[in-house]
Amino acid sequence: MLSEIRDKLFGGMSDEQESKYILTVAKRILRYYGYLLWAIIGIQIYNLLYALIYTKGKLHTIPSRVYSAFYLFLILVSAIGLLMRRYLKKRLPASAKFTVRLQAFYGFLLIWWGACITAYDQRVSDNVAVYLIMVFTISVLVHMTPWQAAASFLFVQLFLLLAVPVFQSDATRLHGVKVNTVIMTLMSLFIAVYHYAIDRKRYLIEQEMMEKNRILNEVAMRDSLTGLYNRRFLNEKMDQIYQECSENQKVLTVMMIDIDFFKRYNDTYGHQQGDECLRRMTWRLLQELDQEQEYLIRYGGEEFLYVGTNLDHETAREKAEKFNKIIRALIIGPSEREPRSITISIGLFTEIPSMEKGDEKDWISCIARADSALYAAKSSGKDKWIDFSVQ
């Protein structure tokens, strides 16, 4: 029951989602919170310089020394935070949990620091501005779980209620300080918890939208008949594939594959059997592919494009030969009594891409060379492969 209420209020996540969410929060902290640390350091340096100027560099009074000690403390803590930020950035994602917890602890120190300054201010006034600014700022900018927020805000508020009477003797002012700080603490606690809940729910919504977009994009890049990638995949992904091969000096293999006499097959056996032919042929070819580095794309009609990475030239030639062999042996017909076999022609081209020209579309020339090789294969008898690679 309690877990259901918690999930409803704060967005229930699986362990995997929780880890990814923590990593997202950690990245956000390390990306943006350096500005907060620098701002705090700058403000405290200004306060310290003001104290030095006010006392002509002597800090001869006890209050000036106390305030200066507080300023130096916050400068030191914030500077350590900046150094830790660099260290933690390099160790993501392993440091994600520690980063989030460290930020929450820093937020607690800021609230406590504001409470100490406010308590000490009561010697001469009932000013609580420093504490109010701190609790509100932390509630908005620092990521805390509800338990962390409750422990931090309420503990510091209790400390403030005990510390203020030590310095504030005026009962009327003391009452006003207590009322103002308690109300602001509770409001800030509510804001912190609300911020935590909204942030988690927004993350879940964003992830759900990203997953839906990924699925839609995947569907849009698939051919509805064969399930293969389509021309859209080629146009959107081939630049990346070509560039990766160029940067890592991998061989890029391109094959244009065409079913021989497919129009005659379609006219003889009908379009339904023609569709089945396409499905069976692509299913058989897919069995021979490594899905991590090989792609089969429906290029148009009965024409298909094979793209492979990191295959040496001899392996690519062997693969082309194997494609011819397995399709030649493939039975497409509805039964063994009525076998219907097909053959394919293949145009092969391999090269190690070069980006020296700065032309990311050079892969188009690879396809053109493979297409020319396919034309030569079909013109010289079909059911074969021809290699137009430059050796």
C-alpha positions in Angstrom: 0.0 0.0 0.0 2.8 2.4 1.0 4.8 1.5 -2.1 1.8 2.2 -4.3 1.3 5.6 -2.8 5.0 6.4 -3.1 5.0 5.3 -6.7 1.9 7.4 -7.4 3.3 10.5 -5.7 6.9 10.3 -6.9 6.8 8.2 -10.1 7.5 4.5 -9.7 10.6 3.3 -11.6 12.2 -0.1 -12.2 15.8 -0.6 -11.0 17.1 0.1 -14.5 15.0 3.3 -14.9 16.2 4.4 -11.4 19.8 4.0 -12.4 19.3 5.9 -15.6 17.4 8.6 -13.8 20.2 9.0 -11.2 22.7 9.2 -14.0 20.7 11.9 -15.8 20.5 13.9 -12.5 24.2 13.5 -11.9 25.0 14.8 -15.4 22.8 17.8 -14.9 24.5 18.6 -11.6 28.0 18.3 -13.0 27.0 20.4 -16.1 25.3 23.3 -14.4 26.1 23.4 -10.7 29.6 24.7 -11.3 27.9 28.1 -12.0 26.2 28.0 -8.6 29.5 27.1 -6.9 31.3 30.0 -8.6 28.5 32.4 -7.7 28.7 31.4 -4.1 32.5 31.7 -4.0 32.2 35.2 -5.7 29.7 36.4 -3.1 31.7 35.2 -0.2 34.9 36.8 -1.5 33.0 40.1 -1.8 31.7 39.7 1.8 35.3 38.9 3.0 36.8 41.9 1.2 34.0 44.1 2.6 34.9 42.9 6.1 38.6 43.6 5.5 37.9 47.1 4.1 35.4 47.8 6.9 38.0 46.9 9.6 40.9 48.3 7.6 42.4 44.9 7.2 42.6 44.3 11.0 39.5 42.2 11.7 40.0 43.4 15.2 36.4 42.8 16.4 35.0 39.4 17.4 32.0 39.7 15.0 34.3 40.5 12.0 36.4 37.4 12.8 33.3 35.2 13.2 31.7 36.4 9.9 35.1 36.1 8.1 35.4 32.5 9.4 32.0 31.7 8.0 32.9 33.3 4.6 36.1 31.4 4.4 34.4 28.1 5.3 31.9 28.5 2.5 34.6 29.5 0.0 36.6 26.4 1.0 33.7 24.0 0.8 32.6 25.4 -2.6 36.2 25.2 -3.9 36.3 21.6 -2.9 33.0 21.1 -4.7 34.6 22.5 -7.9 37.6 20.2 -7.7 35.3 17.2 -7.0 33.2 18.2 -10.0 36.1 17.5 -12.4 36.9 14.3 -10.6 33.4 13.0 -10.7 32.8 14.0 -14.4 35.6 11.7 -15.5 34.2 8.8 -13.6 30.6 8.8 -14.8 28.5 6.7 -14.8 30.1 4.9 -11.8 30.1 8.2 -9.8 26.5 9.1 -10.5 25.0 8.0 -7.1 27.8 9.6 -5.1 27.5 12.8 -7.1 23.8 13.2 -6.3 24.4 12.4 -2.6 27.3 14.8 -2.4 25.1 17.6 -3.9 22.4 16.9 -1.3 25.0 17.1 1.5 26.3 20.4 0.1 22.8 21.7 0.1 22.5 20.7 3.8 25.7 22.6 4.5 24.4 25.7 2.8 21.2 25.6 4.9 23.1 25.1 8.1 25.5 27.9 7.2 22.6 30.2 6.6 21.1 29.2 9.9 24.4 29.9 11.7 24.7 33.4 10.2 21.1 34.2 11.0 21.5 33.0 14.6 24.6 35.2 15.0 22.8 38.2 13.4 20.3 38.2 16.2 22.8 39.9 18.5 22.0 43.2 16.8 18.8 42.7 14.8 16.0 40.2 14.0 17.1 39.8 10.4 16.5 36.3 9.0 17.1 37.2 5.3 20.2 35.0 4.9 18.4 31.9 6.2 15.3 32.5 4.1 17.3 33.0 0.9 19.3 29.8 1.6 16.3 27.5 2.3 14.4 28.8 -0.7 17.4 28.5 -3.0 18.2 25.0 -1.9 14.6 23.9 -2.3 14.6 25.0 -5.9 18.2 24.2 -7.1 19.3 21.2 -5.1 18.1 17.7 -5.9 17.0 16.0 -2.6 14.9 13.0 -2.0 11.9 13.7 0.3 13.7 12.0 3.2 16.9 14.0 2.6 14.9 17.2 2.3 12.9 16.5 5.5 16.0 15.6 7.5 18.0 18.6 6.3 15.4 21.3 6.6 13.8 20.1 9.9 17.2 19.4 11.6 18.5 22.8 10.7 15.2 24.5 11.7 15.5 22.7 15.1 19.1 24.0 15.4 17.9 27.5 14.6 15.1 27.4 17.2 17.6 26.4 19.8 20.4 28.8 18.7 18.4 32.0 18.2 17.4 32.5 21.9 21.1 32.5 22.8 21.6 35.7 20.8 18.1 37.3 20.7 16.8 38.4 24.1 13.8 40.5 22.8 10.7 38.2 23.2 8.7 40.0 20.5 11.6 39.8 18.0 12.3 36.2 19.0 8.7 35.2 18.3 8.8 36.8 14.9 12.0 35.0 14.0 10.6 31.7 15.0 7.3 32.2 13.1 9.1 33.4 9.9 11.7 30.7 9.8 9.3 27.9 10.6 6.8 29.0 7.9 9.6 29.4 5.3 11.2 26.1 6.2 7.9 24.2 5.8 7.2 26.0 2.5 10.7 25.3 1.2 10.4 21.6 2.3 7.2 21.4 0.3 8.8 23.0 -2.7 11.8 20.6 -2.5 9.5 17.5 -2.3 7.3 18.9 -5.1 10.3 19.6 -7.3 11.6 16.0 -6.7 8.2 14.5 -7.6 7.8 16.7 -10.7 11.3 16.0 -11.9 10.9 12.2 -11.7 7.5 12.3 -13.4 8.9 14.6 -16.2 11.7 12.2 -16.7 9.4 9.2 -17.0 7.2 11.1 -19.5 10.3 12.1 -21.5 11.5 8.5 -21.6 8.1 7.3 -22.6 8.0 9.8 -25.5 11.6 8.9 -26.5 10.7 5.2 -26.6 7.6 5.9 -28.7 9.6 8.1 -31.0 12.2 5.4 -31.3 9.6 2.8 -32.2 8.0 5.1 -34.7 11.3 5.9 -36.2 12.2 2.2 -36.3 8.9 1.4 -38.1 9.4 4.3 -40.5 12.8 2.8 -41.5 11.5 -0.7 -42.1 10.0 -2.1 -45.2 6.4 -3.3 -44.5 6.7 -6.5 -46.7 10.0 -7.9 -45.8 10.8 -6.2 -42.4 14.2 -5.1 -43.8 15.6 -1.6 -43.5 14.4 0.8 -46.3 15.8 3.7 -48.2 15.1 6.1 -45.3 17.4 4.1 -43.1 20.0 4.3 -45.9 19.7 8.1 -46.1 19.8 8.6 -42.4 22.4 6.1 -41.2 24.8 5.6 -44.1 26.8 8.8 -43.4 27.5 7.6 -39.9 28.4 4.1 -41.1 30.7 5.5 -43.8 32.4 7.9 -41.3 33.0 5.2 -38.7 34.6 3.0 -41.3 36.8 5.9 -42.4 37.8 6.9 -38.8 38.6 3.3 -37.8 40.0 2.2 -41.2 37.5 -0.6 -41.6 36.6 -2.1 -44.9 33.2 -1.1 -46.2 31.5 -3.8 -48.3 28.5 -3.0 -50.6 26.6 -5.5 -52.6 23.7 -4.8 -54.9 21.5 -7.9 -55.1 18.8 -8.5 -57.7 16.5 -11.4 -58.1 16.9 -12.9 -61.6 13.8 -13.0 -63.8 11.6 -11.8 -61.0 9.0 -10.2 -63.3 8.5 -13.6 -65.1 8.3 -15.3 -61.6 5.6 -12.8 -60.5 3.6 -13.1 -63.7 3.8 -16.9 -63.6 2.9 -17.6 -60.0 1.1 -14.4 -59.0 1.8 -11.4 -56.8 1.1 -13.3 -53.5 3.7 -15.9 -54.4 6.0 -13.1 -55.5 5.7 -11.4 -52.1 6.3 -14.8 -50.4 9.4 -15.1 -52.6 10.7 -11.7 -51.4 10.0 -12.6 -47.8 11.7 -16.1 -48.0 14.7 -14.8 -49.8 15.4 -12.0 -47.3 14.7 -14.3 -44.4 17.4 -16.7 -45.7 19.9 -13.9 -46.3 19.4 -12.5 -42.8 20.4 -15.8 -41.3 23.9 -15.3 -42.7 24.3 -11.7 -41.3 26.0 -10.4 -38.2 23.4 -7.9 -37.0 26.1 -5.8 -35.3 28.0 -5.0 -38.5 26.0 -6.1 -41.5 22.8 -4.6 -42.9 20.3 -5.7 -45.6 18.2 -3.0 -47.1 15.3 -3.2 -49.6 16.5 -0.8 -52.2 13.5 -1.1 -54.5 11.2 -3.8 -55.9 13.3 -7.0 -56.2 16.6 -5.1 -55.6 18.4 -5.2 -52.3 21.5 -3.5 -50.8 23.9 -5.3 -48.5 26.2 -3.1 -46.4 28.9 -4.7 -44.3 31.6 -3.2 -42.1 35.0 -4.7 -41.0 35.0 -7.6 -43.5 38.2 -8.0 -45.4 38.0 -8.2 -49.2 38.4 -12.0 -49.4 35.7 -12.6 -46.8 33.3 -10.3 -48.8 33.9 -12.3 -52.0 33.3 -15.5 -50.1 30.0 -14.0 -48.7 28.9 -13.1 -52.2 29.5 -16.6 -53.3 27.6 -18.0 -50.4 24.6 -15.7 -51.0 24.4 -17.1 -54.6 24.6 -20.7 -53.3 22.0 -20.5 -50.5 19.4 -18.7 -52.6 20.0 -21.2 -55.5 19.2 -24.0 -53.0 16.2 -22.2 -51.5 12.7 -23.7 -52.1 10.1 -21.0 -52.4 7.1 -23.1 -53.5 4.2 -24.0 -51.2 5.2 -27.7 -51.1 8.0 -30.0 -52.0 5.9 -31.3 -54.9 5.9 -27.9 -56.5 9.4 -26.5 -55.9 10.0 -23.0 -57.1 13.6 -21.9 -56.9 15.1 -18.6 -57.7 18.6 -17.2 -58.4 20.2 -13.8 -57.7 22.8 -11.7 -59.3 25.2 -9.7 -57.1 27.4 -6.7 -57.8 30.2 -6.3 -55.2 32.4 -3.4 -54.2 34.7 -3.0 -51.2 37.0 -0.2 -50.0 38.4 1.5 -46.9 36.5 4.9 -46.9 38.5 8.1 -46.9 37.1 11.4 -45.6 40.0 13.4 -46.8 37.8 15.1 -49.5 35.4 16.1 -46.8 32.5 14.5 -48.8 30.3 12.5 -46.4 28.2 11.3 -49.4 31.1 9.3 -51.0 29.1 6.2 -50.0 26.9 7.0 -53.0 29.8 6.3 -55.3 30.3 2.9 -53.6 26.7 2.0 -54.3 27.1 3.2 -57.9 30.2 0.9 -58.3 28.3 -2.0 -56.9 25.3 -1.3 -59.1 27.6 -1.3 -62.2 29.0 -4.6 -61.0 25.4 -5.9 -60.7 24.7 -4.8 -64.3 27.7 -6.7 -65.5 26.6 -9.8 -63.6 23.2 -9.8 -65.1 24.5 -9.0 -68.6 26.9 -12.0 -68.4 24.5 -14.7 -67.5 23.0 -14.0 -64.1 23.2 -16.3 -61.0 26.6 -15.0 -60.2 28.6 -12.2 -58.5 31.0 -9.8 -60.0 33.5 -7.7 -58.1 34.3 -4.1 -59.2 36.6 -3.4 -56.2 39.9 -1.6 -56.9 42.7 -3.8 -55.7 
